[in-house]
Amino acid sequence: MKKVFYALMLLLVVVSGLVFANREINNESTKKPSLKPLSAAERKAELKKWEASPAGIMYKKWEASPAGKKVHAAEAKIRKNIKDYTNMEGVVTSLSLPPGSRLGFGVMVRINGDDYIVKFEPEKSQLEQLHSLKINDKIMIRSHSVSHAPKYSYPIISCEYAERDSKVIFKRAPRKGGC
């Protein structure tokens, strides 16, 4: 009887040791290495590497093309408003985005003689007011960011606040858990 008891105890110790060791190996493999910020020299090297890639070469060609220069010029016109987060008055020119667009919900707006894609990230409660927009509606827009992409012939404004006839039709909700 003692031999059976000792054999079972030994088996229990060996099995629990194997289970514990396997758990430690799994925990080590799931830990992701922390990404430290790149130094200025490393960033510069990565940028050079990207510029030499096919995507970087295509982007540089687009930037130098008339379409790229037009987009950058339009961005420059509203840069001060973006930086200061001030109102920009615009007229809705289209209720749909260019074909093949993957920006979500947005409209085309003319501000100071240039066309822009105005992208919204609405909640369901805000969709009804945004869908009530019509062509030639005058709207006031505020944003903190404007971007561009070679795929689009227009700068992309990420709208954070919009009003029509002095009534708020869109206000971006703050992100949860973020800065």
C-alpha positions in Angstrom: 0.0 0.0 0.0 2.9 2.4 0.9 4.5 1.8 -2.5 1.3 2.7 -4.4 0.9 5.8 -2.3 4.5 6.9 -3.0 4.1 6.1 -6.7 0.9 8.2 -6.9 2.6 11.1 -5.0 5.6 11.0 -7.3 3.3 10.9 -10.4 1.4 13.9 -9.0 4.6 15.9 -8.4 5.9 15.2 -11.9 2.7 16.1 -13.7 2.2 19.3 -11.7 5.8 20.3 -12.5 5.2 19.7 -16.2 2.0 21.7 -16.1 3.7 24.6 -14.2 6.7 24.6 -16.6 4.5 24.6 -19.7 2.5 27.5 -18.3 5.7 29.6 -17.8 6.8 28.8 -21.4 3.4 29.9 -22.7 3.5 33.2 -20.7 7.0 34.0 -22.0 5.9 33.5 -25.6 2.8 35.8 -25.3 4.8 38.7 -23.9 5.4 41.1 -26.7 8.6 43.1 -26.8 8.1 46.7 -25.8 8.6 49.1 -28.7 10.8 51.9 -27.6 10.6 55.1 -29.6 13.1 55.4 -32.4 15.9 58.0 -32.1 16.2 60.8 -34.7 18.9 58.9 -36.6 16.8 55.7 -36.6 13.7 57.6 -37.8 15.8 59.2 -40.6 17.2 55.9 -41.7 13.7 54.3 -41.7 12.4 57.3 -43.8 15.2 56.8 -46.3 14.4 53.1 -46.5 10.7 53.8 -47.1 11.4 56.5 -49.7 13.5 53.9 -51.6 10.7 51.4 -51.5 8.1 51.2 -54.4 5.4 52.8 -52.3 7.8 55.6 -51.3 8.8 56.3 -54.9 5.2 56.4 -56.0 4.3 58.8 -53.2 7.2 61.1 -54.1 6.1 61.1 -57.8 2.5 62.0 -56.7 3.8 64.8 -54.5 5.7 66.3 -57.4 2.8 65.9 -59.8 0.2 68.7 -60.5 -2.4 66.8 -58.5 -0.2 66.4 -55.5 0.8 70.1 -55.6 -2.8 71.1 -55.9 -3.7 69.0 -52.8 -0.8 70.5 -50.8 -1.7 74.1 -51.8 -5.3 73.5 -50.7 -4.1 72.2 -47.3 -1.9 75.2 -46.9 -4.9 77.5 -47.4 -6.7 76.1 -44.3 -3.6 75.2 -42.2 -4.1 78.3 -39.9 -7.7 77.4 -39.3 -6.7 73.8 -38.5 -3.9 74.9 -36.2 -6.1 77.5 -34.3 -9.2 75.2 -34.4 -11.3 78.1 -35.8 -14.5 77.9 -37.9 -14.2 77.3 -41.7 -17.2 78.2 -43.8 -18.0 75.8 -46.6 -20.6 74.9 -49.1 -21.6 71.2 -49.5 -20.9 70.3 -53.2 -21.6 66.6 -53.1 -23.3 64.2 -50.6 -21.1 61.3 -51.7 -17.4 60.7 -51.7 -15.3 59.9 -54.8 -15.7 56.4 -56.2 -13.7 53.7 -54.4 -13.4 55.8 -51.2 -12.9 53.9 -48.0 -13.2 56.9 -45.6 -16.6 56.1 -44.1 -19.3 58.7 -44.0 -18.4 62.0 -45.5 -19.3 64.8 -47.9 -17.5 67.1 -50.4 -17.3 70.7 -49.3 -15.9 73.8 -51.0 -14.0 76.1 -48.7 -12.3 79.3 -50.1 -12.7 78.1 -53.7 -11.1 74.6 -53.1 -12.8 71.3 -52.7 -12.2 69.1 -49.7 -13.4 65.7 -48.5 -14.9 66.2 -45.0 -14.9 62.9 -43.1 -17.2 62.3 -40.1 -17.0 59.6 -37.5 -20.6 59.9 -36.3 -22.5 58.0 -33.6 -25.9 56.6 -34.6 -27.7 59.5 -33.0 -25.8 62.0 -35.2 -26.4 60.2 -38.5 -29.9 61.6 -39.0 -28.7 65.2 -38.8 -25.8 64.5 -41.1 -28.1 62.8 -43.6 -30.3 65.9 -43.6 -27.5 67.9 -45.4 -28.3 69.0 -48.9 -26.2 70.3 -51.8 -25.5 74.0 -51.4 -26.0 74.0 -47.6 -23.6 76.4 -45.9 -21.9 74.7 -42.9 -19.3 75.8 -40.4 -16.6 73.2 -39.8 -13.9 72.9 -37.1 -11.1 70.4 -37.2 -7.7 69.6 -35.7 -6.4 67.6 -38.6 -6.2 67.6 -42.4 -4.5 64.8 -44.3 -4.0 63.6 -47.9 -3.4 60.4 -49.8 -2.4 59.8 -53.4 -5.6 57.9 -53.9 -7.7 61.1 -53.5 -7.4 64.3 -55.5 -8.6 66.3 -52.5 -7.3 67.0 -49.0 -9.2 65.1 -46.3 -10.5 67.0 -43.3 -11.4 65.0 -40.2 -14.4 67.0 -38.9 -14.7 67.4 -35.2 -17.5 70.0 -35.1 -20.0 71.1 -37.7 -23.0 73.4 -37.6 -25.7 74.5 -40.1 -27.8 77.6 -39.5 -26.2 78.2 -36.1 -27.3 74.7 -35.0 -24.8 71.9 -34.2 -25.3 69.0 -36.5 -22.1 67.1 -35.5 -19.7 67.0 -32.6 -17.2 64.3 -32.3 -17.5 62.3 -29.1 -14.2 62.0 -27.2 -12.5 58.7 -27.5 -12.9 56.4 -24.6 -9.7 55.3 -22.8 -7.5 57.5 -24.8 -5.7 60.8 -24.5 
